[in-house]
Amino acid sequence: MNTEHDWITTPVTADLLRGFLDVEPTAHGLLPHRLPVRARRQIPDDQLGVAEAQPSGVRLVFRTRATTIELDTLPTKRVYQGFPAPADGVYDLLVDGRLAAQTTVTGGNVRTIVDMVTQTAELCEGPAGTARFTELPARDKDVEIWLPHTEITELIALRTNAPVEPAPDSGRRVWLHHGSSISHGSNAAHPTATWPALAAAQGGVELVNLGFSGSALLDPFTARAMRDAPADLISLKIGINVVNTDVMRLRAFTPAVHGFLDTIREGHPTTPLLVVSPVLCPVQEDTPGPLAPDFDGGTLRFKATGDPAERAAGRLTLNVIRDALARLVEQRADDDTNLHYLDGRDLYGEEDYTELPLPDEVHPDPAGHRRIGENFARLAFGAGGPFATKTAFRH
């Protein structure tokens, strides 16, 4: 057995990665992306540009006997002007599927949001750092390093004190999920504790997480990316961003959902596809957007600023969205028996809000992520669920 001083450097290449749709060579190394380059060229704002490059659900996966592992990275961290800097993003290391170690990387670039409404930002460049894991089991093992879900992470070098080889295909079904900031992992404590990661672990599937903070807006380029990505299971969590950005009215929303589903079905005609409506969010249940930050009391919270009376004119609220999605899925299911609907309040509803309130009125806390993940695993992957284990063929 080599000592940790007899380092073996393994190039970080795409065959060591899972949970991504594209990689970009950079001046420092390799940058994983959750949207392909064709889609990235059509992104209209920095909000989505940053979100898709934050590697929620992206992980390095390999086999090794190494007891010490170092991963050099260049993180880009997000700070809101006037607020304390958040804690450094967490790297989760799993051994044979179990969380075995965690660490952080200090330094890196800092992207300061100077206007929360326009997302105007200033970038200050900083140094790369190293995620270091020691005292790992001295045996052959499958290792996963889940990257911080809230930090853009350029991968520079992987060093180990034993050889590394790509892990074999697990044979597990690939679950492709799209959603908003809650799916991205906002307020989750670490990358394997986002609700999609927790549900994937319980469901025994390989996660590809296309949850984009503030940006689940039925963009056609996202639908095309999902159409072209390998998947055995697909879910769409639709609605909250459409309401809180106030980007469309009911007349445009329903055809947009049809178009999104039509595009996905071009590439996945019979794949189980689950449409999930928004979880409970009291500030937007019956009040239209746009959503606005509220700093009263010194803590960031959000409030809806629309007029509930304008629902009659087509302004969207979460209840309007849920009714529209339920009708739409019921209509399409006559010709698409693999299309399913799940009311998001079955994942997080009134009783959950009473027990586990939303700290900022929009995003769950770590316990809320666990609740949503457990409920999704039970309802989607459990007996009788649309993703229940059966013979699957990738489309």
C-alpha positions in Angstrom: 0.0 0.0 0.0 1.4 3.4 -0.9 1.6 6.1 1.7 -0.3 9.3 1.3 3.0 10.9 0.2 3.2 8.6 -2.8 0.6 10.5 -4.7 -1.1 9.2 -7.9 -2.6 12.0 -9.9 -5.6 11.0 -12.0 -7.0 13.4 -14.7 -10.5 14.5 -13.9 -12.4 13.5 -17.0 -16.1 13.1 -17.8 -15.9 9.3 -17.3 -15.4 10.0 -13.6 -18.5 12.1 -13.3 -22.2 11.4 -12.8 -25.2 13.7 -12.7 -24.1 16.1 -15.3 -25.2 16.9 -18.9 -22.0 18.6 -20.2 -18.5 19.5 -19.2 -16.5 22.6 -20.2 -12.6 22.7 -20.3 -11.4 25.8 -18.5 -8.1 27.5 -17.8 -8.0 25.7 -14.5 -9.5 22.3 -15.3 -13.0 21.0 -16.0 -16.3 22.6 -15.2 -19.4 20.4 -15.0 -22.7 21.8 -16.4 -26.2 20.7 -15.9 -27.4 22.1 -19.2 -25.7 21.3 -22.6 -23.8 24.0 -24.5 -26.7 24.5 -27.0 -29.0 25.3 -24.1 -26.5 27.5 -22.4 -26.2 29.7 -25.5 -29.9 30.5 -25.1 -29.9 31.3 -21.4 -31.3 34.9 -21.0 -30.0 35.8 -17.6 -27.3 35.3 -15.0 -29.7 33.7 -12.6 -30.0 30.5 -14.6 -26.4 30.8 -15.9 -25.2 30.5 -12.4 -27.7 28.0 -11.2 -27.0 25.4 -13.9 -23.3 25.6 -13.3 -23.8 25.0 -9.6 -23.3 21.2 -9.5 -26.4 20.0 -7.5 -26.3 16.3 -7.7 -23.0 16.1 -9.6 -20.4 13.7 -8.2 -17.2 12.0 -8.9 -17.5 8.3 -8.8 -14.6 5.8 -8.9 -13.1 2.6 -7.3 -9.9 2.7 -5.3 -8.1 1.3 -2.3 -6.9 4.8 -1.3 -7.1 5.8 2.3 -6.4 9.5 1.5 -8.0 11.5 -1.3 -7.4 15.1 -2.3 -9.4 17.0 -4.9 -8.2 20.4 -6.0 -11.0 22.7 -7.0 -11.7 26.4 -7.7 -15.1 27.3 -6.2 -17.1 30.3 -7.0 -19.2 31.3 -4.0 -22.2 33.5 -3.8 -22.6 36.3 -1.3 -25.4 38.9 -0.9 -24.2 42.4 -0.3 -25.0 43.5 3.2 -25.4 40.0 4.5 -22.8 37.7 6.2 -21.0 35.4 3.9 -22.6 31.9 3.9 -20.6 28.9 5.2 -18.3 27.2 2.7 -20.0 24.6 0.6 -19.8 21.0 1.7 -18.2 18.1 -0.1 -19.8 14.8 0.8 -17.7 11.6 0.4 -19.6 8.3 0.3 -18.0 4.9 0.6 -20.1 2.1 -0.9 -23.1 4.4 -0.8 -22.8 5.5 2.8 -21.7 9.0 3.9 -18.2 8.6 5.3 -16.6 12.0 5.4 -17.2 15.7 4.7 -15.0 18.7 4.1 -15.0 22.2 2.6 -12.7 24.3 0.4 -11.8 27.8 1.5 -10.9 30.6 -0.8 -12.0 30.7 -4.4 -13.9 33.3 -6.4 -16.6 35.4 -4.7 -19.6 36.5 -6.7 -21.4 39.3 -4.7 -25.0 40.0 -5.5 -25.4 43.7 -5.3 -29.1 43.8 -6.3 -31.4 40.9 -5.4 -34.1 42.0 -7.9 -31.9 42.3 -11.0 -29.3 39.8 -9.7 -26.5 42.3 -10.6 -23.3 40.9 -9.4 -19.6 41.7 -8.9 -16.9 39.0 -9.2 -13.7 38.9 -7.1 -11.2 36.3 -8.2 -9.5 34.1 -5.5 -7.3 31.1 -5.2 -8.1 27.4 -5.7 -8.2 25.1 -2.7 -8.2 21.4 -1.8 -10.9 19.0 -0.4 -9.0 16.5 1.6 -10.3 13.2 3.0 -8.2 10.9 5.2 -8.4 7.6 7.1 -10.7 6.0 4.6 -11.1 2.1 4.7 -8.0 0.4 3.3 -9.9 -1.9 0.9 -11.4 -1.8 -2.6 -14.4 0.4 -2.5 -16.7 2.6 -4.6 -16.2 6.3 -3.7 -18.5 9.1 -4.6 -17.6 12.8 -4.0 -20.7 14.9 -4.2 -19.8 18.5 -5.1 -21.3 21.5 -3.2 -24.8 22.2 -4.5 -24.5 26.0 -4.1 -21.0 26.6 -5.4 -19.8 26.6 -9.0 -16.9 24.1 -8.8 -14.1 23.8 -11.3 -12.3 20.5 -11.0 -8.5 20.8 -11.2 -6.8 17.6 -10.0 -7.6 14.3 -8.2 -4.8 12.8 -6.0 -4.9 9.5 -4.2 -2.4 7.2 -2.4 -3.7 4.2 -4.5 -4.8 3.8 -8.1 -8.2 5.0 -9.3 -10.4 3.5 -11.9 -13.9 4.5 -13.1 -16.7 2.7 -11.3 -18.6 0.2 -13.3 -22.2 1.0 -14.4 -24.4 0.4 -11.3 -27.3 -0.9 -13.5 -29.6 1.4 -11.6 -32.3 3.4 -13.3 -31.5 7.0 -14.2 -34.0 9.5 -12.7 -34.0 12.9 -14.5 -35.7 15.6 -12.4 -36.4 19.2 -13.2 -37.6 21.8 -10.6 -36.9 25.1 -8.9 -34.7 26.2 -6.0 -36.2 23.6 -3.6 -35.2 20.9 -6.0 -31.8 22.6 -6.5 -31.3 22.3 -2.7 -31.8 25.7 -1.2 -31.3 25.5 2.6 -30.2 21.9 2.5 -27.3 21.2 4.8 -25.1 19.4 2.3 -25.3 17.9 -1.2 -26.6 14.5 -0.3 -29.2 16.1 1.9 -31.2 17.8 -0.9 -34.6 16.3 -1.2 -33.9 14.8 -4.7 -30.7 13.2 -3.4 -32.4 11.7 -0.4 -35.3 10.4 -2.6 -32.8 8.9 -5.1 -30.9 7.1 -2.4 -34.2 5.6 -1.0 -35.4 4.8 -4.5 -32.1 3.1 -5.5 -31.7 5.3 -8.7 -29.0 7.4 -10.3 -30.0 11.1 -10.0 -29.6 13.7 -12.7 -30.9 16.9 -11.0 -32.0 19.7 -13.2 -33.3 21.8 -10.3 -32.4 25.4 -11.1 -32.9 28.1 -8.4 -35.4 30.7 -9.6 -35.4 29.2 -13.1 -38.0 26.4 -13.6 -39.8 28.6 -16.1 -40.8 26.1 -18.8 -37.9 27.2 -21.0 -37.9 25.3 -24.3 -34.1 24.8 -24.2 -34.5 22.9 -20.9 -37.2 20.7 -22.4 -34.9 19.9 -25.3 -32.0 19.1 -22.9 -34.3 16.7 -21.1 -35.5 15.2 -24.4 -32.0 14.4 -25.4 -30.7 13.1 -22.0 -30.7 9.4 -21.2 -33.4 8.6 -18.6 -35.5 5.8 -17.3 -37.7 8.0 -15.1 -38.6 11.7 -15.5 -40.2 14.1 -13.1 -41.1 17.8 -13.5 -41.9 20.0 -10.5 -43.6 22.9 -12.1 -45.2 26.1 -10.9 -43.6 28.1 -8.0 -41.1 30.0 -10.2 -43.8 30.8 -12.8 -45.8 32.4 -10.0 -43.1 34.1 -8.1 -41.6 35.7 -11.2 -45.0 36.6 -12.6 -43.7 35.6 -16.1 -47.0 34.5 -17.7 -50.8 34.3 -17.3 -53.0 31.2 -17.3 -53.6 31.6 -21.1 -49.9 31.1 -21.8 -49.1 28.7 -19.0 -51.3 25.8 -20.1 -49.9 25.7 -23.7 -46.4 26.1 -22.4 -46.7 23.0 -20.2 -48.2 21.1 -23.2 -45.2 22.2 -25.3 -42.7 21.3 -22.6 -44.2 17.8 -22.3 -44.5 17.4 -26.1 -40.8 18.1 -26.4 -39.8 15.6 -23.7 -42.0 12.9 -25.3 -40.2 13.3 -28.6 -37.2 11.7 -27.0 -38.9 9.6 -24.2 -42.2 8.5 -25.7 -43.1 5.9 -23.0 -40.8 6.7 -20.1 -42.7 7.1 -16.8 -43.2 10.9 -16.5 -44.4 12.4 -13.3 -45.7 16.0 -13.2 -45.5 17.5 -9.6 -47.3 20.6 -8.6 -45.9 23.1 -6.0 -45.5 22.2 -2.4 -47.4 24.4 0.1 -46.1 27.9 0.2 -48.7 30.1 2.1 -47.5 33.4 0.8 -48.3 32.4 -2.8 -51.2 30.0 -2.4 -53.8 32.6 -3.4 -51.7 35.7 -4.0 -50.0 36.3 -7.4 -46.4 37.3 -7.8 -44.0 38.8 -8.2 -42.2 37.7 -5.1 -40.1 40.4 -3.3 -37.5 40.1 -0.5 -38.6 41.4 2.9 -35.9 42.5 5.3 -38.1 43.5 8.2 -36.6 42.2 11.5 -33.2 41.8 10.0 -33.9 38.4 8.5 -34.5 37.7 4.8 -38.0 36.6 4.1 -40.1 36.7 1.0 -43.6 38.1 0.3 -45.9 38.1 -2.6 -46.8 41.5 -4.0 -49.6 40.7 -6.5 -53.3 41.4 -6.1 -55.5 38.3 -5.4 -58.4 40.0 -7.2 -56.5 39.7 -10.5 -56.8 35.9 -10.5 -60.0 36.3 -12.5 -58.0 38.0 -15.2 -55.6 35.0 -15.4 -52.9 36.0 -12.8 -51.3 32.8 -11.5 -51.2 31.6 -8.0 -50.2 28.2 -6.7 -53.8 27.0 -6.4 -54.5 28.1 -9.9 -51.4 26.2 -11.1 -52.4 23.0 -9.3 -55.8 23.0 -10.8 -54.4 23.7 -14.3 -51.8 20.9 -14.0 -54.3 18.4 -12.7 -56.6 19.0 -15.6 -53.9 19.0 -18.1 -52.4 15.7 -17.0 -55.8 14.1 -16.8 -56.5 15.1 -20.4 -53.2 13.9 -21.7 -53.2 10.7 -19.8 -56.0 9.4 -22.0 -53.4 9.0 -24.7 -50.3 8.7 -22.4 -50.7 5.9 -19.8 -47.2 6.6 -18.5 -48.0 10.2 -17.6 -48.8 10.8 -13.9 -49.6 13.7 -11.6 -48.7 14.3 -7.9 -50.1 17.2 -5.8 -47.0 18.8 -4.2 -48.9 19.3 -1.0 -48.6 15.5 -0.5 -44.9 16.1 -0.3 -45.2 19.2 2.0 -48.6 20.4 3.1 -50.4 22.2 5.9 -49.4 19.7 8.7 -45.8 19.8 7.5 -45.8 23.6 7.5 -47.1 23.6 11.1 -44.4 21.2 12.2 -41.6 22.4 9.9 -42.3 26.0 8.9 -40.5 27.6 5.9 -37.8 29.8 7.5 -38.0 32.4 4.7 -41.6 31.6 3.8 -40.5 29.9 0.5 -37.7 27.3 1.1 -37.7 24.4 3.6 -35.0 23.9 6.2 -32.9 20.7 6.3 -35.6 18.8 8.1 -38.1 20.0 5.5 -35.9 18.6 2.7 -35.9 15.2 4.6 -39.6 15.3 4.8 -40.1 16.0 1.1 -37.5 13.4 0.1 -39.1 10.7 2.3 -42.6 11.5 1.0 -41.4 11.5 -2.6 -39.7 8.2 -2.2 -42.8 6.7 -0.7 -45.2 8.1 -3.2 -43.1 7.8 -6.4 -40.8 4.8 -5.8 -43.0 2.9 -3.3 -45.4 0.1 -4.1 -48.0 1.3 -6.6 -46.1 4.5 -7.4 -45.3 5.6 -10.9 -41.6 4.9 -10.4 -42.0 1.5 -8.6 -39.4 -1.0 -9.5 -40.2 -2.9 -12.7 -38.3 -4.0 -15.8 -37.1 -0.8 -17.4 -35.7 0.0 -20.8 -33.9 3.3 -21.4 -35.4 5.5 -24.1 
